[in-house]
Amino acid sequence: MTAGTGPLAGRAAISGGAPSRSRRSRAGAEIGHALLAACLAAATAAIPLLHEPSFYFRDDAQSYFLPGFLEIARLIRSGEWPFLTPRLFQGGAFLAEYQYGVFNPVCLALYRVLDGFERLDRAAAFYAVFHIGLLGAGTYALGRSIGTGRPFAVLGGLAGATCLGLIAWGAVSWVPGLVSAAWLAWAAAFLIWAGRDSRLVPPAALAVFLVVASGWPFADAALLAGLAAGVAAGAFAGADRRAGLRAVLAAGLGFALAAPAWMPLAAAIGSSARLAESFDPHQWQTPLPTLVAIGAPVFPQAWISFGGLSLVVSPPMQYVGWWIPVAMLHGAWPRLRGPAGTGAALLLAAILVLGLLAAAPGVSQLRWPFRFLPYFQIGCAVLGAWFLGQPGHVWSARRTSALILGTGVLAGLPLIDAIGVNLLLLLPVVLVVLIVLRHGGPRTRMGLIAIGVSHIAIFAALTKVFPGNSQFPDWRPPMERAAYRGEPGPRQGDTALLLFERALFRRLDIRDAPAGLYLAFPQGNTALYTGNAAIAGYSPMRGLGFGALCMDYIGGSCLDAAERWTRPDPVTGASTLDLARVTRVTAQAGARAEAFAAVAGPGWTHRSVESGILFERMLPGLPGTLSRLPEGSEIRTAAEDVREARYGLAGSGGRIVWARAWYPGYEAVWNGQPLTVEIVNAILPSVVIPAGSGDLVLRYRPRGLGLGLALAALALAAIAATAFWRSWPRRTTRRTP
């Protein structure tokens, strides 16, 4: 098959008329091999679950993503658009948070599936393994787009989808990093195909849309950087300019189609406490040797991590596949200059740029540049498979064995114990290589199978030796969802506040913490499991007001938070504690519990819970989330849903406050006339209504959504027009003699 063919890219799939039997068989072979790559990747990724059921449920996956996914599923089930949840003050604007992938239809469908799991760790594992399989098929497609033979593209898909950098960070914690990478492989393949055939511009735009709508800014930046590098390399090599323009057009349409996903983020970031370092040359910048260590199972390297400069040995995030540097060492590099190597050469240009981004200092919001590392690694897997599949590709037994064993020893020198681990893993690989060479070399069916099996075996061994990422805390919360629905919580409209220091969940013995700790202090977004409204939450887009109230981005607090929450506000004259309708405060035992007890005032009861004191009270009831009405006001009607509240009111006018968090996009209307929505007590929405009778409407429309939808509509029309124009039959006119 030539470099211009591949899954869904052949003319058989896009030309009119019934496809021939040979075309159907080719399409079936492509689909079959893509499914094989997906199944191999998913099955390999499932191996760690045999010895660690919570392997894919760590850190942010526990405290941020899965609670949000399940809340989005609940909102959809109840007929609500999942743009906002009133159950979470800090981090409840799901659309503006961006990382939840609210506009990715596949993600939304999967959230509904996750809602059927009773165990949290199994839900997280299903979501991760599904996307690793999707990445395996997408990486196979990328290999086919540059002309890699089917069996070799399957091997590249397996290695790319199971690279441990993506597994150890994206799959287990930063979930949208995995989701976006899975779609990025498909987008890269379709952009290459679209460069060759304009009829594939629409599907390429849809693939780009799925990347951007998945919620990981680094994937968006990697797509743009890789596209720019590929187009520039093509122009430098004298390729057809129209190919680059078609790829750029597809990417532009995809970003425009995803505008409703990223424009609310752009609109909200200015009102958040998200700090943008203009230049961050230090933390999690990839050391250059790590880029070439893709074949070393364990490669100790000095990183500036969360804890400062240290040797990071776990997880082995540089490893992709032992066979990749071997294939590149024996690769026929001059073939990149020929017509059959055009796609591989463009991919090489892209992955070199992505490698430089991973090793460069962080810029602005794109801090921690090692997050670009998996894209470089996946590209290396695809390129290595392309070299392996080239005619005449022969391995030298002596050079191959020396490379494998030498890499294992040199990689372990910074930490002598790592030499033993590397040799233990790589000595059997040398035996595999010798067997492969004896039976015809790496391009035979038996040779490919042996390489694939050895890759899976090393993945299994590494995830057994390193069952967790040492950079993450080892939280062991209850996994059954029913455990969080035990004790009745505050009534609807009332809220709960947590006062604890972050060290409560960062101590060395956290692995052995009792389950009651996680139930008494549902850290991050895990309060969503309880079904109650909570002040604390986890948000990288934390509102400025939460800083003024002394709460950090994961819901922890400083010592004087109690005093700030009970301090009278100069605008309303009431405390934030009262206006937020807080009826339950769980304070960490010691200084925080004593501080709250000193300022709480009358009406509070208290009792001991795990590691803290629970304070409770009753407040006069108001409908919905209303927390303050003007004196003498009468409520005639009241109706609320998640994003809109309507009231019929009468009285002398004055200020109204709601017990819900303010986000950019709140609007209010009184008898059809707009009112100004103010932020009072640092975090709460409020309006001042005139005297008399009327109807008040408070509505949440995420700022930037309207413009994003308009841009998406234009992009969709352009995509449809492109598809229609390309499929319109061409008529030829005969000239009469």
Summary of the structure (lengths in Angstrom):
residues: 737
radius of gyration: 28.4
end to end distance: 43.1
largest distance: 104.3
contacts: 2688
relative contact order: 0.11
helix: 52%
strand: 13%
